[in-house]
Amino acid sequence: MILILIVVFSEHAGATMIAVDVSHNEGTVALVTPIIDPMTGNVVAEGIIPTLSWYDWAYFGYDSGLEKANVRRLGYTITYEALKDVDILIIGQLREELSPEEIDAIVKWFSEGGKVLWVAGDSDIKDGAYIQDNVNKLLSAIPNVRLRIDYATTTDTFSNAGKSVYVAGYVRVDLRTPDASILNQGYQSEVGKVLFHEPGVIAWTDENGKWHPLMAGEIPEGVYRIITTSGNGMIEDNYAPEPMAYRTWEKGLFTLLAVEFVELPNGAESLLIVSAESPYGSPVPIWINRYGSYLFDGQQFVTNLLRWVILQASKLTPAEEATAATTTTTTITIDTITESPKTTTPKVTPTTMHNATPLTTTTEDSRGIPLWGLGLAGILLLGAVILTFLVMRKQ
């Protein structure tokens, strides 16, 4: 019986495919090779892919290290065809901009619903402002997305790893965040800490294109703050353009990583992560657990975040269900009006019904039980009958 259960349920469980992009010079630090602490030269973490080996990993671009580690290469550039089987797409710091065709492919894939897109930004130090602009070009191309990377740098004079620009972010999940306990577990102390090495800051735009700070009292629906600075955070402006949502030298608690549940125009829903530092590729990615003498929870946080987004994505509406649910059905009511003994004129009254019962692709009986579930119940019942027969025969 146990073997039967394993076979049945294995058919319905597949590994989540996570693709990372290295085709725009994002770098490969922390993907497959151990992370070296730049302060001490010691290995402080194994790579993300070998550590989280239960996922089905793939990548865009070309890297000899990833090839040697047998990570599946989906193509040299991002295309819709290559994205079809991808559940989560992680794009590190875009040191080269995405082509219009790649942006279109990502938008089309994301609009299918049930997808997760993680886009990482940077500070505006050196070429960071160019990375920020590349990120915002992608975010602004996705319909109904609010989150943005502002053109600034976040520092923290209280919570840091030796310099105010090496921000030790707190995993302080907004209280209304669904299934928040997943994001808050397994840290070295009560509150998790993640290193954001020279980070940017998260903002959002309204339907009129106006920028707003992502702070308490100004959080749009469907957006949740996950990691913030301490109350001693500060906004700095190093290179043009000037910040759009924040003021230079403004102090307070600022957002370093946020998620957004995005409802697309077709009714489908997908999940967006925007972070002010990258989980990989950056010289000091957020995956890191130690920086000099400072300890962090980077690995545990990324592990928790991926678990959380997979759970949330499983609850989201895919495009085909959204289409079925929002399809307008017109019912024609025909009233016969007699004008003469030989002639009748139909009176047509259209009745519009929205939110019709969604169509599903799963074959079920009238009570909503999948056929494979009925089959399993039948097998268990048959086994019980056989077992009873054998026991009675022995007696």
KEPADREN-372316 format. One record per atom (N, C-alpha, C): z, x, y. Coordinates in steps of 0.05 Angstrom, whole numbers, padded with zeros to 5 digits, always signed. Each point is the difference from the previous one (the first is absolute). Example, Ala and Ser with C-alpha at 12.3 -4.5 7.8 and 13.67 -1.06 7.14 Angstrom:
BEGIN
+00156+00264-00114;+00000-00018+00024;+00000+00018+00024;-00014-00007+00021;+00001+00016+00024;+00014-00015+00022;
This chain:
BEGIN
+00000+00016-00024;+00000-00016+00024;+00000+00017+00025;+00016+00021+00000;+00001+00018+00023;-00027+00012+00006;-00015+00008-00022;-00026+00011+00003;-00019-00020+00013;+00002-00025-00009;-00017-00021+00011;+00005-00003+00030;+00026-00001+00008;+00007-00002+00028;-00011+00023+00016;+00001+00024-00010;-00010+00023+00014;-00030-00002+00004;-00014-00008-00021;-00029-00003+00002;-00008-00021+00020;+00014-00023-00001;-00007-00022+00018;+00004+00007+00029;+00023+00011+00006;+00007+00006+00028;-00015+00025+00011;-00007+00019-00018;-00015+00023+00010;-00027-00007+00010;-00011-00023-00011;-00026-00009+00010;+00001-00010+00028;+00024-00008+00009;+00003-00012+00027;+00013+00020+00019;+00005+00024-00008;+00013+00020+00018;-00018+00024+00002;-00009+00006+00024;-00017+00024+00005;+00013+00017+00021;-00005+00026-00001;+00011+00019+00019;-00012-00005+00028;+00017+00001+00020;-00009-00003+00027;-00017+00024+00008;-00023-00004+00011;-00017+00022+00009;+00007+00007+00029;+00008+00024+00006;+00005+00010+00027;-00020+00022+00006;-00015-00004+00022;-00020+00020+00008;+00010+00013+00026;-00003+00026+00002;+00006+00015+00025;-00026+00011+00011;-00001+00003+00026;-00024+00011+00012;+00005+00028+00010;-00017+00019-00008;+00001+00027+00010;-00027+00008+00012;-00017-00019+00003;-00028+00006+00009;-00002+00002+00030;+00022-00004+00015;-00001+00002+00029;+00020+00021+00009;+00002+00021-00016;+00017+00024+00006;+00029-00007+00003;+00010-00020-00016;+00028-00007+00001;+00018+00020-00013;-00011+00017-00018;+00016+00019-00014;+00010-00011-00026;+00010+00017-00018;+00009-00008-00026;+00029+00008-00006;+00014+00010+00020;+00028+00008-00003;+00016-00024-00013;+00015+00006-00020;+00018-00019-00014;-00014-00018-00019;-00026+00001-00004;-00013-00017-00019;+00004+00009-00029;-00008+00024-00006;+00003+00010-00028;+00015+00026-00002;+00000+00015+00022;+00014+00026-00001;+00029-00003+00011;+00018+00017-00010;+00028-00001+00010;+00001+00005+00030;+00020-00011+00013;+00003+00004+00029;+00018+00023+00005;-00009+00018+00017;+00016+00024+00008;+00013-00006+00027;+00026+00004+00001;+00015-00003+00025;-00008+00022+00019;-00013-00007+00023;-00008+00021+00019;+00023+00016+00012;+00024-00011-00002;+00023+00014+00011;+00011+00021-00019;-00002-00005-00026;+00012+00019-00020;-00020+00012-00019;-00024-00013-00003;-00019+00010-00019;+00005-00010-00029;+00020-00017-00003;+00007-00010-00027;-00015-00026-00006;-00004-00005-00026;-00011-00025-00008;+00021-00022+00002;-00007-00021+00015;+00020-00021+00005;-00009-00027-00012;-00024-00002-00010;-00009-00025-00012;-00025+00005-00016;-00003-00015-00022;-00025-00001-00014;-00019-00019+00014;-00026+00001-00008;-00020-00016+00013;+00004-00030-00006;-00011-00017+00018;+00003-00029-00003;-00013-00009-00026;-00024+00009-00005;-00016-00011-00023;+00014+00007-00026;+00008+00025-00006;+00014+00005-00025;+00027-00014-00002;+00013-00004+00023;+00027-00012+00000;-00003-00030-00006;-00019-00013+00013;-00005-00029-00004;-00024-00004-00019;+00002+00012-00023;-00023+00001-00018;-00006-00026-00014;+00017-00020+00003;-00005-00026-00013;-00022-00016+00015;-00007+00008+00024;-00022-00013+00014;-00026+00013-00007;-00021-00014+00004;-00027+00009-00005;-00011+00012+00027;+00001+00026+00002;-00007+00014+00026;-00030+00007+00001;-00010-00002+00024;-00028+00008+00006;-00002+00010+00028;-00023+00011+00007;-00002+00010+00028;-00029+00000+00009;-00003+00001+00027;-00026+00003+00013;-00002+00028+00012;-00024+00012-00002;-00004+00027+00011;-00004+00019-00023;+00007+00026+00005;-00001+00020-00022;+00021+00020+00005;+00015+00006-00021;+00021+00021+00002;+00003+00012-00028;-00001+00027-00002;+00001+00013-00025;+00026-00004-00014;+00022-00002+00015;+00026-00004-00012;+00002-00028-00013;-00010-00020+00014;+00000-00027-00011;-00018-00002-00025;-00023+00015+00001;-00018+00000-00023;+00014+00013-00024;+00014+00022+00005;+00014+00014-00021;+00022-00017-00013;+00012-00017+00017;+00021-00017-00009;-00011-00026-00013;-00027-00001-00002;-00014-00023-00013;+00005-00026+00015;+00003+00001+00026;+00001-00024+00016;-00028-00011+00004;-00003-00025-00006;-00027-00012+00001;-00012+00000+00028;-00024+00010+00003;-00013+00000+00026;-00019-00024+00001;+00005-00016+00021;-00015-00025+00003;-00026+00004+00016;-00002+00023+00014;-00024+00005+00016;+00007+00019+00022;-00021+00011+00013;+00004+00018+00022;+00008-00015+00026;-00009-00025+00002;+00007-00017+00023;+00010-00027-00010;+00013-00015+00017;+00011-00026-00007;-00022-00021+00001;-00004-00013-00022;-00020-00022-00001;+00014-00025-00013;-00012-00023+00006;+00011-00024-00011;-00002+00000-00031;-00022+00009-00011;-00003+00000-00029;+00021+00017-00013;+00007+00023+00013;+00020+00017-00012;+00028-00011+00003;+00004-00018+00020;+00027-00011+00005;+00006-00025-00018;-00020-00010-00014;+00003-00025-00013;+00024-00002-00019;+00007+00021-00014;+00022-00001-00019;+00026+00012+00012;-00001+00007+00026;+00024+00012+00013;+00019-00022+00009;+00025+00004-00006;+00021-00019+00009;+00013+00009+00026;+00005+00027+00002;+00013+00011+00024;-00017+00024+00009;-00007+00000+00026;-00015+00022+00012;+00019+00013+00021;+00004+00026-00004;+00016+00015+00019;-00017+00020+00016;+00000-00003+00026;-00016+00018+00017;+00019+00017+00017;-00001+00026-00005;+00017+00018+00015;-00009+00003+00029;+00008+00022+00012;-00006+00004+00028;-00030+00007+00003;-00015-00018+00013;-00029+00003+00002;-00008+00021+00021;-00003+00024-00009;-00008+00021+00018;-00030-00001+00005;-00014-00016-00015;-00028-00007+00005;-00002-00031-00001;-00016-00011+00017;-00001-00029+00002;-00016-00013-00023;+00008-00024-00007;-00015-00015-00020;-00027-00009+00012;-00020-00001-00017;-00026-00009+00009;+00001-00031+00002;-00018-00012+00015;-00001-00029+00002;-00004-00013-00028;-00015+00013-00017;-00005-00010-00027;+00026+00000-00016;+00016+00021+00003;+00026+00002-00015;+00019-00021+00011;+00001-00004+00026;+00018-00020+00011;-00008-00028-00011;-00026-00006+00000;-00010-00025-00010;+00008-00004-00030;-00001+00022-00015;+00007-00002-00029;+00029-00006-00003;+00017+00013+00016;+00029-00004-00002;+00007-00029+00008;-00012-00009+00022;+00005-00028+00009;-00008-00020-00021;-00024+00004-00012;-00009-00018-00021;+00019-00001-00024;+00008+00024-00008;+00019+00002-00023;+00027-00013+00007;+00011+00006+00024;+00026-00010+00008;-00001-00031+00002;-00024-00010+00008;-00003-00029+00004;-00001-00016-00026;-00002+00014-00022;+00001-00014-00026;+00027-00011-00006;+00021+00010+00013;+00027-00010-00004;+00014+00014-00022;+00026+00001+00002;+00017+00013-00021;-00002+00030+00000;-00011+00012+00022;-00004+00029+00002;+00022+00012+00018;+00004+00026-00004;+00020+00014+00017;-00015+00024+00012;+00002+00003+00026;-00011+00022+00015;+00022+00014+00015;+00003+00026-00005;+00020+00017+00014;-00015+00020+00017;+00004-00002+00027;-00013+00017+00019;+00021+00017+00014;-00004+00026+00001;+00020+00018+00012;-00010+00011+00026;+00018+00000+00020;-00007+00011+00026;+00013+00027+00004;+00003+00008+00026;+00010+00026+00007;+00011-00002+00028;+00012+00022+00009;+00008+00002+00028;-00024+00006+00017;+00003+00001+00026;-00022+00008+00018;+00001+00029+00007;+00014+00016-00016;+00000+00029+00004;-00026+00012-00010;-00012+00018+00015;-00025+00013-00007;-00022-00020-00006;-00010+00001-00025;-00022-00019-00007;+00010-00027-00010;+00026-00004+00002;+00012-00025-00010;-00011-00025+00014;-00006+00002+00026;-00011-00023+00015;-00027-00009-00012;-00015+00019-00010;-00026-00006-00012;+00005-00015-00026;+00020+00008-00016;+00007-00014-00024;+00010-00028+00006;+00016-00003+00021;+00010-00026+00007;-00023-00019+00007;-00020+00011+00015;-00023-00017+00007;-00016-00008-00024;-00004+00018-00019;-00014-00006-00025;+00014-00022-00016;+00026+00001+00000;+00016-00021-00014;-00004-00026+00014;+00002-00001+00026;-00002-00025+00015;-00028-00012-00002;-00021+00016-00003;-00027-00010-00004;-00001-00016-00026;+00012+00010-00021;+00001-00015-00025;+00016-00025+00002;+00025+00002+00011;+00018-00023+00002;-00012-00022+00017;-00014+00007+00022;-00011-00020+00018;-00025-00014-00013;-00011+00013-00020;-00024-00012-00014;+00008-00021-00020;+00025+00000-00009;+00008-00019-00021;+00010-00025+00014;-00012-00023-00005;+00007-00025+00013;+00029-00007-00003;+00012-00008+00023;+00028-00010+00001;+00021+00021-00004;-00007+00025-00001;+00020+00021-00002;+00012+00006+00027;+00027+00001+00001;+00014+00004+00025;+00009+00029+00004;+00008+00013-00021;+00013+00026+00002;-00019+00022+00011;+00011+00018+00015;-00015+00023+00011;+00018+00024+00001;-00013+00024+00003;+00015+00025+00007;-00003+00004+00030;+00023+00002+00014;-00002+00004+00029;-00006+00030+00005;-00011+00006+00024;-00008+00027+00007;+00023+00015+00012;+00019+00007-00018;+00025+00013+00008;+00012+00015-00023;+00022+00013+00006;+00016+00014-00021;+00029-00010+00001;+00012-00004-00023;+00027-00008-00002;+00018+00024-00005;+00023+00001+00014;+00020+00021-00006;+00027-00014-00003;+00019+00015-00010;+00027-00012-00004;+00021+00023+00004;+00016-00003+00020;+00019+00021+00006;+00025-00001-00017;+00003-00022-00015;+00023-00003-00018;-00006+00004-00029;-00021-00013-00010;-00007+00001-00028;-00025+00016-00004;+00003+00025-00008;-00023+00018-00002;+00007+00023-00020;-00021+00016-00005;+00003+00023-00018;-00001+00027+00016;+00016+00001+00020;+00003+00025+00016;-00014-00001+00027;-00021-00015+00002;-00014-00004+00025;-00004-00030+00005;+00000-00009+00025;-00002-00028+00005;-00026-00012-00009;-00021+00016-00003;-00026-00010-00009;-00002-00001-00030;+00020+00011-00015;+00001-00003-00029;+00019-00023-00006;-00010-00024+00003;+00016-00024+00000;+00009-00008-00028;+00026-00004-00004;+00011-00010-00025;+00001-00030+00003;-00020-00014-00010;-00001-00029+00003;+00018-00014-00020;+00011-00023+00009;+00018-00015-00016;-00015-00023-00014;+00005-00004-00026;-00012-00023-00014;+00018-00024+00006;-00007-00013+00022;+00015-00024+00009;-00019-00023+00001;-00002-00013-00023;-00019-00022-00004;+00009-00024+00015;-00019-00013+00015;+00007-00025+00013;+00012-00020-00019;+00021-00014+00009;+00015-00017-00018;-00017-00022-00013;-00020-00009+00014;-00017-00022-00010;-00022+00010-00019;-00001+00026-00006;-00020+00011-00018;+00003-00011-00028;-00021-00011-00012;+00003-00010-00028;+00006+00023-00020;+00017-00006-00019;+00007+00019-00021;+00009+00027+00011;+00015+00000+00022;+00008+00024+00013;+00017+00019-00017;+00013-00011-00020;+00017+00017-00017;-00015+00022-00014;-00026-00006-00006;-00016+00021-00013;-00004+00024+00018;-00002-00005+00026;-00005+00022+00019;+00026+00015+00006;+00023-00011-00006;+00025+00012+00008;+00015+00013-00023;-00012+00004-00023;+00015+00010-00023;-00005+00030-00006;+00020+00012-00012;-00003+00027-00011;+00003+00023+00019;+00011-00004+00024;+00001+00022+00020;+00026+00016-00004;+00000+00024+00012;+00023+00017-00002;+00025-00011+00014;-00005-00015+00021;+00022-00013+00014;-00007-00030+00003;+00017-00014+00014;-00004-00029+00003;-00027-00007+00013;-00008+00016+00019;-00026-00004+00014;-00018+00024-00007;-00024-00006-00008;-00019+00021-00006;-00010+00014+00025;-00007+00026-00004;-00011+00016+00022;-00027+00012-00008;-00019-00002+00017;-00027+00011-00006;-00009+00017+00024;-00010+00024-00006;-00009+00018+00021;-00027-00008+00011;-00001-00005+00026;-00025-00004+00014;-00004+00024+00019;-00016+00019-00009;-00003+00025+00013;-00021-00002+00022;+00009-00001+00025;-00017-00003+00024;-00015-00027-00003;+00013-00022+00001;-00013-00026-00005;-00010-00013+00026;-00016-00020-00004;-00008-00018+00021;+00019-00023+00002;-00009-00023+00009;+00017-00024+00002;-00018-00025-00005;+00012-00020-00013;-00015-00024-00006;+00003-00021+00022;-00023-00012+00007;-00001-00022+00020;-00016-00023-00012;-00005-00021+00016;-00017-00022-00009;-00015-00012+00023;-00022-00014-00006;-00016-00013+00021;-00001-00030-00006;+00000-00016+00021;-00002-00029-00003;-00030-00009-00001;-00004-00026-00002;-00027-00010-00003;-00018+00006+00025;+00013+00006+00022;-00015+00007+00024;-00005+00030+00004;+00009+00016-00020;-00003+00028+00001;+00021+00015+00015;+00021-00014+00009;+00021+00013+00015;+00019+00014-00019;+00008+00025+00007;+00018+00016-00017;+00029-00007+00005;+00016+00001-00022;+00029-00006+00002;+00015+00020-00016;+00025+00007+00008;+00016+00017-00016;+00010-00015-00024;+00003+00013-00024;+00010-00013-00024;+00030+00004+00000;+00014-00017+00014;+00029+00002+00003;+00012-00028-00003;+00026+00000-00004;+00014-00026-00003;-00006-00018+00023;-00007-00025-00007;-00007-00019+00021;-00030-00002+00005;-00015+00020-00010;-00029+00000+00004;-00014+00007-00026;+00008-00013-00021;-00013+00004-00027;-00016-00024-00007;-00026+00003-00004;-00017-00023-00006;+00005-00010-00029;-00008-00025-00005;+00004-00011-00026;-00016+00015-00021;+00013+00004-00023;-00013+00014-00022;+00003+00030+00001;+00013+00011+00020;+00005+00029+00003;+00029+00006-00005;+00005+00022-00015;+00027+00008-00006;+00004+00030+00004;+00020+00007+00015;+00007+00028+00004;+00014+00011-00025;-00007+00023-00009;+00012+00011-00024;+00016+00026+00006;-00012+00018+00016;+00014+00024+00008;+00000+00003+00031;+00023+00007+00011;+00002+00003+00029;+00015+00026+00006;+00000+00007+00026;+00016+00023+00009;+00029-00010+00003;+00017+00017+00009;+00027-00008+00008;-00003-00013+00028;+00022-00009+00011;+00000-00011+00027;-00006+00021+00021;-00001+00026-00008;-00005+00022+00018;-00029+00009-00001;-00018-00017-00010;-00028+00007+00000;-00011+00001+00029;-00022+00016+00003;-00012+00002+00027;-00030+00003-00003;-00014-00011+00019;-00030+00001+00001;-00009+00023+00018;-00017+00017-00011;-00012+00021+00016;-00031-00003+00000;-00012+00010+00022;-00029-00001+00002;-00010+00028+00005;-00015+00011-00020;-00009+00027+00001;-00029+00003+00010;-00018-00017-00009;-00028+00001+00007;-00010-00028+00006;-00022+00000+00015;-00013-00026+00006;-00011-00012-00025;-00001-00027-00001;+00007-00019+00021;+00030-00006+00001;+00008-00014+00021;+00028-00007+00003;+00008-00022-00020;+00025-00002-00007;+00009-00021-00018;-00008-00028+00010;-00006-00018-00018;-00009-00027+00007;+00023-00020+00000;+00020+00004-00017;+00021-00019-00003;+00027+00010+00010;+00004+00027+00000;+00025+00012+00007;-00002+00016+00026;+00023+00005+00011;+00001+00017+00025;+00009+00028-00008;-00012+00020+00012;+00008+00028-00004;+00030+00003+00007;+00015+00014-00017;+00028+00005+00002;+00017-00025-00005;-00012-00021-00009;+00015-00024-00007;+00018+00006-00024;+00024-00010+00001;+00020+00006-00022;+00006-00026-00015;+00006+00003-00025;+00008-00024-00016;-00005+00004-00030;-00002-00022-00014;-00005+00001-00029;-00029-00007-00005;-00015+00019-00010;-00029-00004-00003;-00009-00001-00029;-00022-00013-00005;-00010-00005-00027;-00018+00023-00009;+00006+00010-00024;-00016+00022-00012;-00018-00009-00023;+00008-00022-00013;-00016-00012-00021;+00004-00030-00001;-00022-00014-00001;+00002-00030-00001;-00021-00011-00019;+00005-00024-00009;-00020-00014-00018;-00008-00026+00014;-00024-00009-00007;-00010-00025+00011;-00014-00016-00022;+00008-00024-00003;-00014-00019-00017;-00023-00012+00016;-00025+00007-00008;-00023-00008+00016;-00014-00023-00013;-00004-00022+00015;-00016-00022-00009;-00028+00003+00012;-00019+00002-00018;-00028+00005+00008;-00014-00026+00008;-00022+00001+00014;-00014-00024+00008;-00008-00018-00023;-00005+00012-00024;-00007-00016-00023;+00023-00013-00014;+00024+00004+00011;+00025-00012-00012;+00014+00018-00019;-00013+00022-00008;+00012+00020-00018;+00022+00015+00014;+00018+00012-00015;+00022+00016+00011;+00001+00027-00013;+00004+00021+00017;+00004+00027-00010;+00023+00013+00016;+00008+00023-00009;+00024+00013+00011;-00008+00027+00012;+00010+00005+00024;-00006+00024+00015;+00026+00016+00005;-00001+00026-00005;+00021+00019+00008;-00011+00018+00021;+00015+00004+00022;-00007+00019+00020;+00024+00018+00004;-00004+00027-00003;+00022+00019+00003;-00008+00021+00021;+00021+00010+00013;-00004+00020+00021;-00001+00028-00010;+00001+00003-00026;-00004+00026-00015;-00012-00007-00027;-00011+00020-00013;-00015-00005-00025;+00017+00006-00024;-00004-00015-00022;+00014+00008-00025;-00012+00025-00013;-00024+00008+00007;-00013+00023-00011;-00018+00014+00021;-00008+00024-00006;-00020+00013+00017;+00011+00014+00025;+00020-00012+00012;+00013+00012+00023;+00015+00025-00008;+00003+00020+00018;+00015+00024-00008;+00028-00006-00010;+00012-00022+00011;+00026-00009-00010;-00001-00030-00004;-00009-00009-00023;-00003-00029-00005;+00026-00014-00005;+00000-00026+00002;+00025-00015-00003;+00010+00000-00029;-00016+00009-00019;+00008+00002-00028;+00022+00020-00004;+00004+00018+00019;+00018+00023-00003;+00029-00009-00002;+00016+00014-00016;+00028-00006-00003;+00019+00020+00014;-00011+00023+00007;+00017+00020+00013;-00017+00015+00021;+00013+00005+00023;-00012+00016+00021;+00021+00020+00010;-00002+00025-00010;+00022+00018+00006;+00025-00009-00013;+00021-00004+00016;+00026-00009-00011;+00003-00030+00002;-00021-00014+00010;+00002-00029+00004;-00011-00014-00025;+00014-00020-00009;-00008-00015-00024;-00011-00027+00008;-00020-00009-00014;-00013-00026+00005;-00006-00015-00025;-00009-00025+00003;-00005-00018-00022;-00030-00007-00002;-00017+00019+00007;-00029-00006+00002;-00011-00010-00026;+00005+00013-00022;-00011-00008-00026;+00009-00027-00009;+00026-00005+00003;+00011-00026-00007;-00011-00022+00017;-00004+00005+00026;-00010-00020+00018;-00029-00007-00007;-00017+00020-00004;-00028-00006-00006;-00002-00015-00027;+00017+00008-00019;+00000-00014-00026;+00008-00029+00004;+00021-00005+00016;+00009-00027+00005;-00022-00016+00015;-00013+00012+00019;-00020-00014+00017;-00023-00008-00017;-00010+00017-00018;-00022-00007-00017;+00008-00023-00019;+00024+00001-00011;+00009-00022-00017;+00001-00026+00016;+00009+00002+00024;+00004-00024+00017;-00028-00012+00007;-00019+00016+00009;-00026-00011+00008;-00015-00012-00024;+00004+00012-00023;-00014-00011-00024;+00011-00028-00006;+00027-00003+00002;+00012-00026-00004;-00010-00020+00021;+00000+00008+00025;-00009-00018+00021;-00030-00008-00003;-00016+00020-00007;-00029-00005-00003;-00005-00020-00022;+00017+00000-00021;-00004-00019-00022;+00005-00028+00009;+00013-00004+00022;+00006-00027+00010;-00021-00010+00021;-00018+00018+00008;-00018-00007+00022;-00024-00016-00011;-00013-00014+00018;-00023-00017-00007;-00025+00016+00001;-00015+00002-00023;-00026+00013+00000;-00021-00018+00013;-00023+00012+00006;-00021-00015+00014;-00010-00024-00015;-00003+00002-00026;-00012-00023-00015;+00019-00023+00000;+00027+00005-00002;+00019-00022+00001;+00002-00012+00028;-00001+00018+00020;+00001-00010+00027;-00024-00018+00006;-00023+00008-00010;-00024-00016+00004;+00002-00027-00013;+00011+00000-00025;+00003-00025-00014;+00021-00019+00014;+00021+00013+00011;+00021-00016+00012;-00008-00012+00026;-00018+00013+00015;-00008-00009+00026;-00027-00014+00001;-00013-00002-00023;-00026-00013+00000;+00004-00029+00009;-00017-00009+00018;+00001-00027+00010;-00016-00018-00019;+00014-00020-00010;-00013-00018-00018;-00006-00026+00014;-00024-00010-00001;-00008-00025+00013;-00004-00021-00021;+00016-00022+00003;-00002-00022-00019;-00016-00022+00014;-00020-00009-00014;-00017-00020+00011;+00009-00028-00011;+00008-00017+00018;+00008-00027-00007;-00023-00019+00007;-00010-00014-00018;-00023-00018+00005;+00009-00029-00002;-00002-00013+00023;+00006-00029+00001;-00027-00015+00001;-00005-00018-00018;-00025-00014+00000;+00001-00024+00018;-00019+00000+00019;-00002-00022+00019;-00025-00015-00006;+00002-00026-00006;-00023-00016-00007;-00013-00011+00026;-00026+00008+00004;-00015-00009+00023;-00019-00022-00008;-00010+00001-00025;-00018-00021-00010;+00003-00001-00030;-00011-00020-00012;+00002-00001-00029;-00011+00024-00014;-00019+00015+00012;-00014+00022-00013;+00008+00027+00010;+00014+00002+00024;+00005+00026+00012;+00029+00005+00004;+00009+00025-00007;+00027+00008+00006;-00001+00027+00015;+00017+00003+00020;+00002+00024+00016;+00026+00014-00005;+00000+00025-00010;+00026+00014-00005;+00014+00009+00026;+00025-00005+00002;+00016+00009+00023;+00015+00025-00009;-00006+00024+00012;+00011+00026-00009;+00024+00007+00018;+00023+00004-00013;+00024+00009+00014;+00009+00026-00011;-00005+00023+00015;+00009+00026-00010;+00031+00003+00003;+00013+00009-00020;+00029+00005+00000;+00004+00030-00005;+00011+00013+00019;+00005+00029-00002;+00027+00006-00011;+00001+00016-00020;+00026+00008-00013;+00002+00030+00000;+00020+00010+00014;+00005+00029+00000;+00022+00007-00020;+00002+00026-00006;+00021+00009-00018;-00002-00014-00027;-00024-00001-00010;-00004-00012-00027;+00013+00018-00020;+00004-00010-00024;+00013+00016-00021;-00018+00024-00006;+00011+00025+00001;-00016+00024-00005;-00012+00000-00027;-00024+00011-00002;-00013+00004-00026;+00011+00026-00011;+00004+00001-00026;+00010+00025-00012;-00019+00008-00022;+00000+00026-00005;-00018+00011-00021;+00014+00002-00027;+00027-00006-00001;+00015+00002-00025;-00002-00027-00014;-00008+00001-00026;-00001-00024-00016;+00028-00009-00008;+00007-00025+00007;+00027-00010-00005;-00002-00028-00011;+00022-00009-00013;+00001-00028-00008;+00009-00017+00023;+00004-00026-00004;+00007-00018+00021;+00027+00005+00012;+00017+00016-00012;+00026+00006+00011;+00001+00027+00013;-00023+00014+00002;-00001+00026+00014;+00008+00023-00018;+00000-00003-00027;+00008+00021-00018;-00025+00015-00009;-00002+00027+00005;-00024+00014-00009;-00004-00002-00030;-00026+00002-00008;-00006-00002-00029;+00012+00022-00016;+00001+00025+00013;+00011+00022-00015;+00030-00005-00006;+00013-00014+00019;+00028-00007-00004;+00004-00020-00023;-00019-00020-00001;+00001-00019-00022;-00005+00014-00027;-00019+00019+00000;-00006+00015-00024;+00024+00016-00010;+00014+00013+00020;+00024+00015-00007;+00021-00018-00012;+00004-00024+00012;+00020-00019-00010;-00007-00009-00028;-00026-00004-00005;-00009-00008-00026;+00005+00021-00021;-00005+00026+00007;+00005+00022-00018;+00030+00002-00007;+00017-00003+00020;+00029+00001-00004;+00009-00023-00018;-00011-00023+00005;+00007-00024-00017;-00008+00004-00029;-00025+00010-00003;-00009+00005-00027;+00017+00021-00015;+00008+00021+00015;+00017+00020-00012;+00027-00011-00008;+00011-00019+00016;+00026-00012-00006;-00003-00017-00026;-00022-00015-00002;-00005-00017-00024;-00001+00018-00025;-00016+00022+00002;-00002+00018-00023;+00027+00012-00008;+00015+00008+00020;+00026+00012-00005;+00018-00020-00013;+00000-00025+00009;+00017-00022-00012;-00008-00004-00029;-00026-00001-00005;-00011-00004-00027;+00010+00022-00019;-00001+00025+00009;+00008+00022-00017;+00030-00001-00006;+00016-00008+00020;+00029-00002-00004;+00006-00022-00020;-00013-00022+00002;+00005-00023-00018;-00009+00007-00029;-00022+00016-00002;-00010+00007-00026;+00020+00018-00014;+00012+00019+00015;+00020+00018-00012;+00024-00016-00010;+00007-00021+00014;+00024-00016-00008;-00006-00016-00025;
